[in-house]
């Protein structure tokens, strides 16, 4: 009987050995950068982008298909 030795693999460094982006279809975002304070959103059927920085403590409005979310400009005046 022959003994089967499983193959060995070298370690992979995600910062040194991997480049590019992980596509949306493979579970990644497919983007290399974004906006701090922004929200990732679908800008196309298979493309994800980052919205601009959103204002803290504001109501976020959906932009609709392919449009970045935004914040509500004003809550009106108090009475």
mmCIF file of the N, C-alpha and C atoms, coordinates in Angstrom:
data_MODEL
# 
_entry.id   MODEL 
# 
loop_
_atom_site.group_PDB 
_atom_site.id 
_atom_site.type_symbol 
_atom_site.label_atom_id 
_atom_site.label_alt_id 
_atom_site.label_comp_id 
_atom_site.label_asym_id 
_atom_site.label_entity_id 
_atom_site.label_seq_id 
_atom_site.pdbx_PDB_ins_code 
_atom_site.Cartn_x 
_atom_site.Cartn_y 
_atom_site.Cartn_z 
_atom_site.occupancy 
_atom_site.B_iso_or_equiv 
_atom_site.pdbx_formal_charge 
_atom_site.auth_seq_id 
_atom_site.auth_comp_id 
_atom_site.auth_asym_id 
_atom_site.auth_atom_id 
_atom_site.pdbx_PDB_model_num 
ATOM 1   N N  . UNK A 1 1  ? 0.831   -1.162 0.000   1.00 0.00 ? 1  UNK A N  1 
ATOM 2   C CA . UNK A 1 1  ? 0.000   0.000  0.000   1.00 0.00 ? 1  UNK A CA 1 
ATOM 3   C C  . UNK A 1 1  ? 0.888   1.241  0.000   1.00 0.00 ? 1  UNK A C  1 
ATOM 4   N N  . UNK A 1 2  ? 0.507   2.224  -0.747  1.00 0.00 ? 2  UNK A N  1 
ATOM 5   C CA . UNK A 1 2  ? 1.272   3.465  -0.853  1.00 0.00 ? 2  UNK A CA 1 
ATOM 6   C C  . UNK A 1 2  ? 0.677   4.514  0.073   1.00 0.00 ? 2  UNK A C  1 
ATOM 7   N N  . UNK A 1 3  ? 1.533   5.267  0.703   1.00 0.00 ? 3  UNK A N  1 
ATOM 8   C CA . UNK A 1 3  ? 1.081   6.379  1.544   1.00 0.00 ? 3  UNK A CA 1 
ATOM 9   C C  . UNK A 1 3  ? 0.950   7.620  0.662   1.00 0.00 ? 3  UNK A C  1 
ATOM 10  N N  . UNK A 1 4  ? -0.170  8.310  0.779   1.00 0.00 ? 4  UNK A N  1 
ATOM 11  C CA . UNK A 1 4  ? -0.391  9.525  -0.002  1.00 0.00 ? 4  UNK A CA 1 
ATOM 12  C C  . UNK A 1 4  ? -0.111  10.721 0.887   1.00 0.00 ? 4  UNK A C  1 
ATOM 13  N N  . UNK A 1 5  ? 0.809   11.532 0.444   1.00 0.00 ? 5  UNK A N  1 
ATOM 14  C CA . UNK A 1 5  ? 1.170   12.730 1.195   1.00 0.00 ? 5  UNK A CA 1 
ATOM 15  C C  . UNK A 1 5  ? 0.425   13.916 0.597   1.00 0.00 ? 5  UNK A C  1 
ATOM 16  N N  . UNK A 1 6  ? -0.361  14.612 1.425   1.00 0.00 ? 6  UNK A N  1 
ATOM 17  C CA . UNK A 1 6  ? -1.081  15.768 0.887   1.00 0.00 ? 6  UNK A CA 1 
ATOM 18  C C  . UNK A 1 6  ? -0.117  16.895 0.508   1.00 0.00 ? 6  UNK A C  1 
ATOM 19  N N  . UNK A 1 7  ? -0.467  17.683 -0.484  1.00 0.00 ? 7  UNK A N  1 
ATOM 20  C CA . UNK A 1 7  ? 0.422   18.785 -0.885  1.00 0.00 ? 7  UNK A CA 1 
ATOM 21  C C  . UNK A 1 7  ? 0.471   19.855 0.194   1.00 0.00 ? 7  UNK A C  1 
ATOM 22  N N  . UNK A 1 8  ? 1.559   20.582 0.210   1.00 0.00 ? 8  UNK A N  1 
ATOM 23  C CA . UNK A 1 8  ? 1.683   21.707 1.128   1.00 0.00 ? 8  UNK A CA 1 
ATOM 24  C C  . UNK A 1 8  ? 1.703   22.995 0.316   1.00 0.00 ? 8  UNK A C  1 
ATOM 25  N N  . UNK A 1 9  ? 1.182   24.039 0.893   1.00 0.00 ? 9  UNK A N  1 
ATOM 26  C CA . UNK A 1 9  ? 1.103   25.322 0.216   1.00 0.00 ? 9  UNK A CA 1 
ATOM 27  C C  . UNK A 1 9  ? 1.745   26.395 1.078   1.00 0.00 ? 9  UNK A C  1 
ATOM 28  N N  . UNK A 1 10 ? 2.383   27.335 0.425   1.00 0.00 ? 10 UNK A N  1 
ATOM 29  C CA . UNK A 1 10 ? 3.011   28.446 1.141   1.00 0.00 ? 10 UNK A CA 1 
ATOM 30  C C  . UNK A 1 10 ? 1.925   29.416 1.610   1.00 0.00 ? 10 UNK A C  1 
ATOM 31  N N  . UNK A 1 11 ? 2.210   30.138 2.656   1.00 0.00 ? 11 UNK A N  1 
ATOM 32  C CA . UNK A 1 11 ? 1.283   31.151 3.157   1.00 0.00 ? 11 UNK A CA 1 
ATOM 33  C C  . UNK A 1 11 ? 1.156   32.282 2.148   1.00 0.00 ? 11 UNK A C  1 
ATOM 34  N N  . UNK A 1 12 ? -0.013  32.890 2.111   1.00 0.00 ? 12 UNK A N  1 
ATOM 35  C CA . UNK A 1 12 ? -0.271  34.018 1.216   1.00 0.00 ? 12 UNK A CA 1 
ATOM 36  C C  . UNK A 1 12 ? -0.500  35.258 2.059   1.00 0.00 ? 12 UNK A C  1 
ATOM 37  N N  . UNK A 1 13 ? 0.232   36.305 1.777   1.00 0.00 ? 13 UNK A N  1 
ATOM 38  C CA . UNK A 1 13 ? 0.048   37.587 2.453   1.00 0.00 ? 13 UNK A CA 1 
ATOM 39  C C  . UNK A 1 13 ? -0.936  38.416 1.648   1.00 0.00 ? 13 UNK A C  1 
ATOM 40  N N  . UNK A 1 14 ? -2.058  38.784 2.238   1.00 0.00 ? 14 UNK A N  1 
ATOM 41  C CA . UNK A 1 14 ? -3.057  39.559 1.508   1.00 0.00 ? 14 UNK A CA 1 
ATOM 42  C C  . UNK A 1 14 ? -2.561  40.949 1.136   1.00 0.00 ? 14 UNK A C  1 
ATOM 43  N N  . UNK A 1 15 ? -1.614  41.489 1.885   1.00 0.00 ? 15 UNK A N  1 
ATOM 44  C CA . UNK A 1 15 ? -1.103  42.820 1.551   1.00 0.00 ? 15 UNK A CA 1 
ATOM 45  C C  . UNK A 1 15 ? 0.047   42.774 0.553   1.00 0.00 ? 15 UNK A C  1 
ATOM 46  N N  . UNK A 1 16 ? 0.852   41.727 0.574   1.00 0.00 ? 16 UNK A N  1 
ATOM 47  C CA . UNK A 1 16 ? 2.025   41.668 -0.298  1.00 0.00 ? 16 UNK A CA 1 
ATOM 48  C C  . UNK A 1 16 ? 1.799   40.828 -1.553  1.00 0.00 ? 16 UNK A C  1 
ATOM 49  N N  . UNK A 1 17 ? 0.976   39.787 -1.468  1.00 0.00 ? 17 UNK A N  1 
ATOM 50  C CA . UNK A 1 17 ? 0.848   38.835 -2.571  1.00 0.00 ? 17 UNK A CA 1 
ATOM 51  C C  . UNK A 1 17 ? -0.419  38.978 -3.398  1.00 0.00 ? 17 UNK A C  1 
ATOM 52  N N  . UNK A 1 18 ? -1.373  39.758 -2.941  1.00 0.00 ? 18 UNK A N  1 
ATOM 53  C CA . UNK A 1 18 ? -2.645  39.877 -3.641  1.00 0.00 ? 18 UNK A CA 1 
ATOM 54  C C  . UNK A 1 18 ? -2.811  41.321 -4.093  1.00 0.00 ? 18 UNK A C  1 
ATOM 55  N N  . UNK A 1 19 ? -3.222  41.499 -5.349  1.00 0.00 ? 19 UNK A N  1 
ATOM 56  C CA . UNK A 1 19 ? -3.450  42.850 -5.851  1.00 0.00 ? 19 UNK A CA 1 
ATOM 57  C C  . UNK A 1 19 ? -4.803  42.901 -6.551  1.00 0.00 ? 19 UNK A C  1 
ATOM 58  N N  . UNK A 1 20 ? -5.275  44.095 -6.821  1.00 0.00 ? 20 UNK A N  1 
ATOM 59  C CA . UNK A 1 20 ? -6.552  44.256 -7.487  1.00 0.00 ? 20 UNK A CA 1 
ATOM 60  C C  . UNK A 1 20 ? -7.697  44.301 -6.492  1.00 0.00 ? 20 UNK A C  1 
ATOM 61  N N  . UNK A 1 21 ? -8.884  44.064 -6.980  1.00 0.00 ? 21 UNK A N  1 
ATOM 62  C CA . UNK A 1 21 ? -10.064 44.083 -6.115  1.00 0.00 ? 21 UNK A CA 1 
ATOM 63  C C  . UNK A 1 21 ? -10.826 42.782 -6.270  1.00 0.00 ? 21 UNK A C  1 
ATOM 64  N N  . UNK A 1 22 ? -11.573 42.430 -5.244  1.00 0.00 ? 22 UNK A N  1 
ATOM 65  C CA . UNK A 1 22 ? -12.446 41.267 -5.290  1.00 0.00 ? 22 UNK A CA 1 
ATOM 66  C C  . UNK A 1 22 ? -13.779 41.743 -5.838  1.00 0.00 ? 22 UNK A C  1 
ATOM 67  N N  . UNK A 1 23 ? -14.162 41.202 -6.974  1.00 0.00 ? 23 UNK A N  1 
ATOM 68  C CA . UNK A 1 23 ? -15.370 41.649 -7.650  1.00 0.00 ? 23 UNK A CA 1 
ATOM 69  C C  . UNK A 1 23 ? -16.642 41.380 -6.863  1.00 0.00 ? 23 UNK A C  1 
ATOM 70  N N  . UNK A 1 24 ? -17.697 42.096 -7.184  1.00 0.00 ? 24 UNK A N  1 
ATOM 71  C CA . UNK A 1 24 ? -18.986 41.958 -6.518  1.00 0.00 ? 24 UNK A CA 1 
ATOM 72  C C  . UNK A 1 24 ? -19.503 40.525 -6.640  1.00 0.00 ? 24 UNK A C  1 
ATOM 73  N N  . UNK A 1 25 ? -19.357 39.931 -7.810  1.00 0.00 ? 25 UNK A N  1 
ATOM 74  C CA . UNK A 1 25 ? -19.820 38.562 -8.034  1.00 0.00 ? 25 UNK A CA 1 
ATOM 75  C C  . UNK A 1 25 ? -19.107 37.530 -7.185  1.00 0.00 ? 25 UNK A C  1 
ATOM 76  N N  . UNK A 1 26 ? -17.940 37.881 -6.650  1.00 0.00 ? 26 UNK A N  1 
ATOM 77  C CA . UNK A 1 26 ? -17.172 36.971 -5.799  1.00 0.00 ? 26 UNK A CA 1 
ATOM 78  C C  . UNK A 1 26 ? -17.251 37.354 -4.328  1.00 0.00 ? 26 UNK A C  1 
ATOM 79  N N  . UNK A 1 27 ? -18.171 38.224 -3.978  1.00 0.00 ? 27 UNK A N  1 
ATOM 80  C CA . UNK A 1 27 ? -18.352 38.577 -2.576  1.00 0.00 ? 27 UNK A CA 1 
ATOM 81  C C  . UNK A 1 27 ? -17.625 39.820 -2.133  1.00 0.00 ? 27 UNK A C  1 
ATOM 82  N N  . UNK A 1 28 ? -16.935 40.506 -3.032  1.00 0.00 ? 28 UNK A N  1 
ATOM 83  C CA . UNK A 1 28 ? -16.222 41.729 -2.665  1.00 0.00 ? 28 UNK A CA 1 
ATOM 84  C C  . UNK A 1 28 ? -17.014 42.959 -3.063  1.00 0.00 ? 28 UNK A C  1 
ATOM 85  N N  . UNK A 1 29 ? -16.406 44.102 -2.886  1.00 0.00 ? 29 UNK A N  1 
ATOM 86  C CA . UNK A 1 29 ? -17.043 45.354 -3.276  1.00 0.00 ? 29 UNK A CA 1 
ATOM 87  C C  . UNK A 1 29 ? -16.608 45.821 -4.655  1.00 0.00 ? 29 UNK A C  1 
ATOM 88  N N  . UNK A 1 30 ? -15.477 45.329 -5.125  1.00 0.00 ? 30 UNK A N  1 
ATOM 89  C CA . UNK A 1 30 ? -14.997 45.735 -6.436  1.00 0.00 ? 30 UNK A CA 1 
ATOM 90  C C  . UNK A 1 30 ? -14.511 47.172 -6.483  1.00 0.00 ? 30 UNK A C  1 
ATOM 91  N N  . UNK A 1 31 ? -14.254 47.787 -5.325  1.00 0.00 ? 31 UNK A N  1 
ATOM 92  C CA . UNK A 1 31 ? -13.748 49.158 -5.297  1.00 0.00 ? 31 UNK A CA 1 
ATOM 93  C C  . UNK A 1 31 ? -12.445 49.175 -4.512  1.00 0.00 ? 31 UNK A C  1 
ATOM 94  N N  . UNK A 1 32 ? -11.591 50.123 -4.822  1.00 0.00 ? 32 UNK A N  1 
ATOM 95  C CA . UNK A 1 32 ? -10.305 50.214 -4.129  1.00 0.00 ? 32 UNK A CA 1 
ATOM 96  C C  . UNK A 1 32 ? -10.292 51.319 -3.085  1.00 0.00 ? 32 UNK A C  1 
ATOM 97  N N  . UNK A 1 33 ? -11.275 52.209 -3.129  1.00 0.00 ? 33 UNK A N  1 
ATOM 98  C CA . UNK A 1 33 ? -11.327 53.272 -2.137  1.00 0.00 ? 33 UNK A CA 1 
ATOM 99  C C  . UNK A 1 33 ? -12.772 53.724 -1.973  1.00 0.00 ? 33 UNK A C  1 
ATOM 100 N N  . UNK A 1 34 ? -13.003 54.469 -0.934  1.00 0.00 ? 34 UNK A N  1 
ATOM 101 C CA . UNK A 1 34 ? -14.333 55.001 -0.671  1.00 0.00 ? 34 UNK A CA 1 
ATOM 102 C C  . UNK A 1 34 ? -14.210 56.297 0.105   1.00 0.00 ? 34 UNK A C  1 
ATOM 103 N N  . UNK A 1 35 ? -15.335 56.851 0.468   1.00 0.00 ? 35 UNK A N  1 
ATOM 104 C CA . UNK A 1 35 ? -15.349 58.102 1.207   1.00 0.00 ? 35 UNK A CA 1 
ATOM 105 C C  . UNK A 1 35 ? -15.606 57.822 2.676   1.00 0.00 ? 35 UNK A C  1 
ATOM 106 N N  . UNK A 1 36 ? -14.738 58.336 3.539   1.00 0.00 ? 36 UNK A N  1 
ATOM 107 C CA . UNK A 1 36 ? -14.966 58.198 4.971   1.00 0.00 ? 36 UNK A CA 1 
ATOM 108 C C  . UNK A 1 36 ? -16.249 58.939 5.318   1.00 0.00 ? 36 UNK A C  1 
ATOM 109 N N  . UNK A 1 37 ? -17.187 58.242 5.931   1.00 0.00 ? 37 UNK A N  1 
ATOM 110 C CA . UNK A 1 37 ? -18.482 58.836 6.238   1.00 0.00 ? 37 UNK A CA 1 
ATOM 111 C C  . UNK A 1 37 ? -19.508 58.615 5.147   1.00 0.00 ? 37 UNK A C  1 
ATOM 112 N N  . UNK A 1 38 ? -19.121 57.891 4.099   1.00 0.00 ? 38 UNK A N  1 
ATOM 113 C CA . UNK A 1 38 ? -20.035 57.587 3.002   1.00 0.00 ? 38 UNK A CA 1 
ATOM 114 C C  . UNK A 1 38 ? -20.638 56.198 3.157   1.00 0.00 ? 38 UNK A C  1 
ATOM 115 N N  . UNK A 1 39 ? -21.531 55.855 2.241   1.00 0.00 ? 39 UNK A N  1 
ATOM 116 C CA . UNK A 1 39 ? -22.205 54.563 2.254   1.00 0.00 ? 39 UNK A CA 1 
ATOM 117 C C  . UNK A 1 39 ? -21.965 53.881 0.906   1.00 0.00 ? 39 UNK A C  1 
ATOM 118 N N  . UNK A 1 40 ? -21.543 52.595 0.916   1.00 0.00 ? 40 UNK A N  1 
ATOM 119 C CA . UNK A 1 40 ? -21.461 51.876 -0.353  1.00 0.00 ? 40 UNK A CA 1 
ATOM 120 C C  . UNK A 1 40 ? -22.861 51.684 -0.938  1.00 0.00 ? 40 UNK A C  1 
ATOM 121 N N  . UNK A 1 41 ? -23.012 51.855 -2.255  1.00 0.00 ? 41 UNK A N  1 
ATOM 122 C CA . UNK A 1 41 ? -24.306 51.668 -2.911  1.00 0.00 ? 41 UNK A CA 1 
ATOM 123 C C  . UNK A 1 41 ? -24.078 51.155 -4.330  1.00 0.00 ? 41 UNK A C  1 
ATOM 124 N N  . UNK A 1 42 ? -25.099 50.550 -4.917  1.00 0.00 ? 42 UNK A N  1 
ATOM 125 C CA . UNK A 1 42 ? -25.011 50.083 -6.297  1.00 0.00 ? 42 UNK A CA 1 
ATOM 126 C C  . UNK A 1 42 ? -25.205 51.258 -7.236  1.00 0.00 ? 42 UNK A C  1 
ATOM 127 N N  . UNK A 1 43 ? -24.154 51.600 -7.973  1.00 0.00 ? 43 UNK A N  1 
ATOM 128 C CA . UNK A 1 43 ? -24.255 52.684 -8.947  1.00 0.00 ? 43 UNK A CA 1 
ATOM 129 C C  . UNK A 1 43 ? -24.642 52.147 -10.322 1.00 0.00 ? 43 UNK A C  1 
ATOM 130 N N  . UNK A 1 44 ? -24.642 50.854 -10.485 1.00 0.00 ? 44 UNK A N  1 
ATOM 131 C CA . UNK A 1 44 ? -25.048 50.161 -11.704 1.00 0.00 ? 44 UNK A CA 1 
ATOM 132 C C  . UNK A 1 44 ? -25.489 48.758 -11.334 1.00 0.00 ? 44 UNK A C  1 
ATOM 133 N N  . UNK A 1 45 ? -25.832 47.947 -12.304 1.00 0.00 ? 45 UNK A N  1 
ATOM 134 C CA . UNK A 1 45 ? -26.335 46.607 -11.998 1.00 0.00 ? 45 UNK A CA 1 
ATOM 135 C C  . UNK A 1 45 ? -25.307 45.711 -11.322 1.00 0.00 ? 45 UNK A C  1 
ATOM 136 N N  . UNK A 1 46 ? -24.024 45.945 -11.568 1.00 0.00 ? 46 UNK A N  1 
ATOM 137 C CA . UNK A 1 46 ? -22.993 45.119 -10.934 1.00 0.00 ? 46 UNK A CA 1 
ATOM 138 C C  . UNK A 1 46 ? -21.813 45.947 -10.454 1.00 0.00 ? 46 UNK A C  1 
ATOM 139 N N  . UNK A 1 47 ? -22.039 47.222 -10.190 1.00 0.00 ? 47 UNK A N  1 
ATOM 140 C CA . UNK A 1 47 ? -20.974 48.130 -9.773  1.00 0.00 ? 47 UNK A CA 1 
ATOM 141 C C  . UNK A 1 47 ? -21.344 48.774 -8.447  1.00 0.00 ? 47 UNK A C  1 
ATOM 142 N N  . UNK A 1 48 ? -20.411 48.739 -7.504  1.00 0.00 ? 48 UNK A N  1 
ATOM 143 C CA . UNK A 1 48 ? -20.623 49.373 -6.216  1.00 0.00 ? 48 UNK A CA 1 
ATOM 144 C C  . UNK A 1 48 ? -19.703 50.585 -6.120  1.00 0.00 ? 48 UNK A C  1 
ATOM 145 N N  . UNK A 1 49 ? -20.222 51.684 -5.606  1.00 0.00 ? 49 UNK A N  1 
ATOM 146 C CA . UNK A 1 49 ? -19.450 52.912 -5.404  1.00 0.00 ? 49 UNK A CA 1 
ATOM 147 C C  . UNK A 1 49 ? -19.703 53.396 -3.973  1.00 0.00 ? 49 UNK A C  1 
ATOM 148 N N  . UNK A 1 50 ? -19.047 54.453 -3.591  1.00 0.00 ? 50 UNK A N  1 
ATOM 149 C CA . UNK A 1 50 ? -19.228 55.044 -2.271  1.00 0.00 ? 50 UNK A CA 1 
ATOM 150 C C  . UNK A 1 50 ? -19.864 56.419 -2.429  1.00 0.00 ? 50 UNK A C  1 
ATOM 151 N N  . UNK A 1 51 ? -20.872 56.686 -1.599  1.00 0.00 ? 51 UNK A N  1 
ATOM 152 C CA . UNK A 1 51 ? -21.482 58.016 -1.635  1.00 0.00 ? 51 UNK A CA 1 
ATOM 153 C C  . UNK A 1 51 ? -20.519 59.029 -1.051  1.00 0.00 ? 51 UNK A C  1 
ATOM 154 N N  . UNK A 1 52 ? -20.825 60.281 -1.202  1.00 0.00 ? 52 UNK A N  1 
ATOM 155 C CA . UNK A 1 52 ? -20.044 61.318 -0.554  1.00 0.00 ? 52 UNK A CA 1 
ATOM 156 C C  . UNK A 1 52 ? -20.250 61.242 0.956   1.00 0.00 ? 52 UNK A C  1 
ATOM 157 N N  . UNK A 1 53 ? -19.468 61.985 1.689   1.00 0.00 ? 53 UNK A N  1 
ATOM 158 C CA . UNK A 1 53 ? -19.599 61.997 3.145   1.00 0.00 ? 53 UNK A CA 1 
ATOM 159 C C  . UNK A 1 53 ? -20.984 62.498 3.533   1.00 0.00 ? 53 UNK A C  1 
ATOM 160 N N  . UNK A 1 54 ? -21.620 61.774 4.428   1.00 0.00 ? 54 UNK A N  1 
ATOM 161 C CA . UNK A 1 54 ? -22.949 62.154 4.896   1.00 0.00 ? 54 UNK A CA 1 
ATOM 162 C C  . UNK A 1 54 ? -22.826 62.955 6.189   1.00 0.00 ? 54 UNK A C  1 
ATOM 163 N N  . UNK A 1 55 ? -23.757 63.860 6.415   1.00 0.00 ? 55 UNK A N  1 
ATOM 164 C CA . UNK A 1 55 ? -23.741 64.700 7.607   1.00 0.00 ? 55 UNK A CA 1 
ATOM 165 C C  . UNK A 1 55 ? -24.208 63.894 8.809   1.00 0.00 ? 55 UNK A C  1 
ATOM 166 N N  . UNK A 1 56 ? -23.532 64.046 9.937   1.00 0.00 ? 56 UNK A N  1 
ATOM 167 C CA . UNK A 1 56 ? -23.890 63.310 11.153  1.00 0.00 ? 56 UNK A CA 1 
ATOM 168 C C  . UNK A 1 56 ? -25.270 63.721 11.654  1.00 0.00 ? 56 UNK A C  1 
ATOM 169 N N  . UNK A 1 57 ? -25.978 62.772 12.204  1.00 0.00 ? 57 UNK A N  1 
ATOM 170 C CA . UNK A 1 57 ? -27.275 62.982 12.855  1.00 0.00 ? 57 UNK A CA 1 
ATOM 171 C C  . UNK A 1 57 ? -28.340 63.534 11.916  1.00 0.00 ? 57 UNK A C  1 
ATOM 172 N N  . UNK A 1 58 ? -28.326 63.110 10.675  1.00 0.00 ? 58 UNK A N  1 
ATOM 173 C CA . UNK A 1 58 ? -29.329 63.514 9.698   1.00 0.00 ? 58 UNK A CA 1 
ATOM 174 C C  . UNK A 1 58 ? -30.073 62.287 9.194   1.00 0.00 ? 58 UNK A C  1 
ATOM 175 N N  . UNK A 1 59 ? -31.240 62.489 8.647   1.00 0.00 ? 59 UNK A N  1 
ATOM 176 C CA . UNK A 1 59 ? -32.012 61.418 8.035   1.00 0.00 ? 59 UNK A CA 1 
ATOM 177 C C  . UNK A 1 59 ? -31.430 61.141 6.653   1.00 0.00 ? 59 UNK A C  1 
ATOM 178 N N  . UNK A 1 60 ? -31.176 59.854 6.348   1.00 0.00 ? 60 UNK A N  1 
ATOM 179 C CA . UNK A 1 60 ? -30.595 59.475 5.063   1.00 0.00 ? 60 UNK A CA 1 
ATOM 180 C C  . UNK A 1 60 ? -31.728 59.101 4.105   1.00 0.00 ? 60 UNK A C  1 
ATOM 181 N N  . UNK A 1 61 ? -31.676 59.677 2.908   1.00 0.00 ? 61 UNK A N  1 
ATOM 182 C CA . UNK A 1 61 ? -32.667 59.397 1.870   1.00 0.00 ? 61 UNK A CA 1 
ATOM 183 C C  . UNK A 1 61 ? -32.037 58.554 0.783   1.00 0.00 ? 61 UNK A C  1 
ATOM 184 N N  . UNK A 1 62 ? -32.737 57.504 0.353   1.00 0.00 ? 62 UNK A N  1 
ATOM 185 C CA . UNK A 1 62 ? -32.258 56.690 -0.750  1.00 0.00 ? 62 UNK A CA 1 
ATOM 186 C C  . UNK A 1 62 ? -32.312 57.488 -2.035  1.00 0.00 ? 62 UNK A C  1 
ATOM 187 N N  . UNK A 1 63 ? -31.312 57.321 -2.874  1.00 0.00 ? 63 UNK A N  1 
ATOM 188 C CA . UNK A 1 63 ? -31.252 58.092 -4.111  1.00 0.00 ? 63 UNK A CA 1 
ATOM 189 C C  . UNK A 1 63 ? -32.052 57.481 -5.244  1.00 0.00 ? 63 UNK A C  1 
ATOM 190 N N  . UNK A 1 64 ? -32.478 56.238 -5.090  1.00 0.00 ? 64 UNK A N  1 
ATOM 191 C CA . UNK A 1 64 ? -33.140 55.542 -6.190  1.00 0.00 ? 64 UNK A CA 1 
ATOM 192 C C  . UNK A 1 64 ? -32.129 54.700 -6.936  1.00 0.00 ? 64 UNK A C  1 
ATOM 193 N N  . UNK A 1 65 ? -32.584 54.044 -7.984  1.00 0.00 ? 65 UNK A N  1 
ATOM 194 C CA . UNK A 1 65 ? -31.723 53.134 -8.744  1.00 0.00 ? 65 UNK A CA 1 
ATOM 195 C C  . UNK A 1 65 ? -30.501 53.859 -9.311  1.00 0.00 ? 65 UNK A C  1 
ATOM 196 N N  . UNK A 1 66 ? -29.303 53.408 -8.930  1.00 0.00 ? 66 UNK A N  1 
ATOM 197 C CA . UNK A 1 66 ? -28.065 53.940 -9.476  1.00 0.00 ? 66 UNK A CA 1 
ATOM 198 C C  . UNK A 1 66 ? -27.645 55.298 -8.955  1.00 0.00 ? 66 UNK A C  1 
ATOM 199 N N  . UNK A 1 67 ? -28.331 55.820 -7.946  1.00 0.00 ? 67 UNK A N  1 
ATOM 200 C CA . UNK A 1 67 ? -28.029 57.160 -7.428  1.00 0.00 ? 67 UNK A CA 1 
ATOM 201 C C  . UNK A 1 67 ? -27.602 57.044 -5.959  1.00 0.00 ? 67 UNK A C  1 
ATOM 202 N N  . UNK A 1 68 ? -26.597 57.811 -5.570  1.00 0.00 ? 68 UNK A N  1 
ATOM 203 C CA . UNK A 1 68 ? -26.065 57.761 -4.205  1.00 0.00 ? 68 UNK A CA 1 
ATOM 204 C C  . UNK A 1 68 ? -27.086 58.254 -3.183  1.00 0.00 ? 68 UNK A C  1 
ATOM 205 N N  . UNK A 1 69 ? -27.098 57.644 -1.981  1.00 0.00 ? 69 UNK A N  1 
ATOM 206 C CA . UNK A 1 69 ? -27.931 58.162 -0.905  1.00 0.00 ? 69 UNK A CA 1 
ATOM 207 C C  . UNK A 1 69 ? -27.465 59.556 -0.493  1.00 0.00 ? 69 UNK A C  1 
ATOM 208 N N  . UNK A 1 70 ? -28.377 60.363 0.017   1.00 0.00 ? 70 UNK A N  1 
ATOM 209 C CA . UNK A 1 70 ? -28.049 61.710 0.486   1.00 0.00 ? 70 UNK A CA 1 
ATOM 210 C C  . UNK A 1 70 ? -28.722 61.934 1.833   1.00 0.00 ? 70 UNK A C  1 
ATOM 211 N N  . UNK A 1 71 ? -28.430 63.058 2.457   1.00 0.00 ? 71 UNK A N  1 
ATOM 212 C CA . UNK A 1 71 ? -29.097 63.385 3.715   1.00 0.00 ? 71 UNK A CA 1 
ATOM 213 C C  . UNK A 1 71 ? -30.181 64.412 3.450   1.00 0.00 ? 71 UNK A C  1 
ATOM 214 N N  . UNK A 1 72 ? -31.197 64.398 4.301   1.00 0.00 ? 72 UNK A N  1 
ATOM 215 C CA . UNK A 1 72 ? -32.271 65.383 4.215   1.00 0.00 ? 72 UNK A CA 1 
ATOM 216 C C  . UNK A 1 72 ? -31.678 66.737 4.524   1.00 0.00 ? 72 UNK A C  1 
ATOM 217 N N  . UNK A 1 73 ? -31.926 67.722 3.661   1.00 0.00 ? 73 UNK A N  1 
ATOM 218 C CA . UNK A 1 73 ? -31.321 69.041 3.787   1.00 0.00 ? 73 UNK A CA 1 
ATOM 219 C C  . UNK A 1 73 ? -31.698 69.750 5.082   1.00 0.00 ? 73 UNK A C  1 
ATOM 220 N N  . UNK A 1 74 ? -32.954 69.646 5.481   1.00 0.00 ? 74 UNK A N  1 
ATOM 221 C CA . UNK A 1 74 ? -33.403 70.370 6.671   1.00 0.00 ? 74 UNK A CA 1 
ATOM 222 C C  . UNK A 1 74 ? -34.588 69.629 7.260   1.00 0.00 ? 74 UNK A C  1 
ATOM 223 N N  . UNK A 1 75 ? -34.714 69.692 8.559   1.00 0.00 ? 75 UNK A N  1 
ATOM 224 C CA . UNK A 1 75 ? -35.888 69.113 9.215   1.00 0.00 ? 75 UNK A CA 1 
ATOM 225 C C  . UNK A 1 75 ? -36.970 70.158 9.391   1.00 0.00 ? 75 UNK A C  1 
ATOM 226 N N  . UNK A 1 76 ? -36.762 71.338 8.822   1.00 0.00 ? 76 UNK A N  1 
ATOM 227 C CA . UNK A 1 76 ? -37.751 72.407 8.940   1.00 0.00 ? 76 UNK A CA 1 
ATOM 228 C C  . UNK A 1 76 ? -37.444 73.294 10.145  1.00 0.00 ? 76 UNK A C  1 
ATOM 229 N N  . UNK A 1 77 ? -38.433 74.089 10.527  1.00 0.00 ? 77 UNK A N  1 
ATOM 230 C CA . UNK A 1 77 ? -38.242 74.999 11.669  1.00 0.00 ? 77 UNK A CA 1 
ATOM 231 C C  . UNK A 1 77 ? -39.065 74.506 12.847  1.00 0.00 ? 77 UNK A C  1 
ATOM 232 N N  . UNK A 1 78 ? -38.633 74.852 14.013  1.00 0.00 ? 78 UNK A N  1 
ATOM 233 C CA . UNK A 1 78 ? -39.382 74.470 15.220  1.00 0.00 ? 78 UNK A CA 1 
ATOM 234 C C  . UNK A 1 78 ? -40.445 75.514 15.499  1.00 0.00 ? 78 UNK A C  1 
ATOM 235 N N  . UNK A 1 79 ? -41.558 75.083 16.027  1.00 0.00 ? 79 UNK A N  1 
ATOM 236 C CA . UNK A 1 79 ? -42.626 76.015 16.387  1.00 0.00 ? 79 UNK A CA 1 
ATOM 237 C C  . UNK A 1 79 ? -43.058 75.776 17.800  1.00 0.00 ? 79 UNK A C  1 
# 
